[in-house]
Amino acid sequence: MRRADASWARTPEGVTHRDVTDVAIGPGDQVFLFTRFDHQVLVYEPDGAFVRAWGRGVFTLPHALTVGPDGSVYCVDAGDHSVRRFTPEGELLQTIGTPGEPSDTGYTSEGPTRVHRVERVRRPAGPFNRCTDLAVGPDGDLYVSDGYGNCRVHRFSPDGELRHSWGAAGTGPGEFHLPHGLDVTPDGRVLVADRENDRVQVFDADGRFLTAWTDVRRPCALTTAPDGAVYVAELWRPKGTRSFVRGEAAEDQPGRVTVLDPDGRVLDRWDGAGEFIAPHGIARDSRGDVYVAEVTYSFAVRPGLADPSCGGHQLQKFEGIG
């Protein structure tokens, strides 16, 4: 039986944030949070004890964080179109992409939209235009989803050399409307959360399309457990908003977490009333505890979709998952 603890992190006075955009597990099951308002990385012990904060003043729009097998911390900044690699203590080691210089996809942030602003992406391009997530493959290669201003996945060598890219704008196989998150399974399959197309697309390491899992909605992030189960964080779709593939939502579709088997079949679904507001990141530690990060302020409070009193709904730890 899962048990949620929304007050697990013991954050010291003076350390503040309004969103947790992502969560990842480091060595010793330390928990790394990527936060907005303030834009920084916070590190905790598994029992919630605060360890350190770093990165304030570095990031423009924190989006995703990944801890690699060697302990490197990869921070994906959608605001300045870059991925930075740090030590666990916050020392900068590497930058992929040119901060502040988006690739030329024809994307503009202005203008009307029918479904989502990603429909303004006119053409695919190289790295990066509002990149969204990073995953490390079994061979050490780096995979980056490039989603808000692009429609691609890029594969890099461990030292940051671009090997190849794939994807185009659309709803067909290998096409994307907001590749928002990704993970690489132990057998080398690349799972891409194609958020506004309501699916997880599955590719081989070279970007060849294998299949799509469609029993999800607005998948934001995913993580693969040692037994092959895939945990998917799914964003709230408010009533009246639209999907590129499912049309207008006749009623609220609340945020939730779905657990899939390695072939994409639903094993479990966490969708109790009020359990989530805006799931955006997800991680699982060595003991089977699951952490869900939410962007409650950015997604729900600031635009008036939720009362400010729910602003503390940013990170939940679920124990006893197994």
Protein Blocks (a to p, Z undefined) as FASTA:
>chain_A
ZZddfklpacdehiacfbdfbdcddehhiacdddehiacdddddfkopafbdehihkamb
dfbdcddfkopacdddfknopacdddfkopafbdedjehiacdehpafedcdfkbmklmp
mbdcdddehiabdcddfkopacdddfklgccdcdddfkopafbdcddedjbehiaehiab
dcddfkopacdddfknopaddddfkopafbdcfkbghifbdcddfkopacdddddddehi
acfklopafbdcddddddddfkopafbdcfbehkambdcbdcddfkopacddddfklmmm
mnopacfklmmmmbccdehkZZ
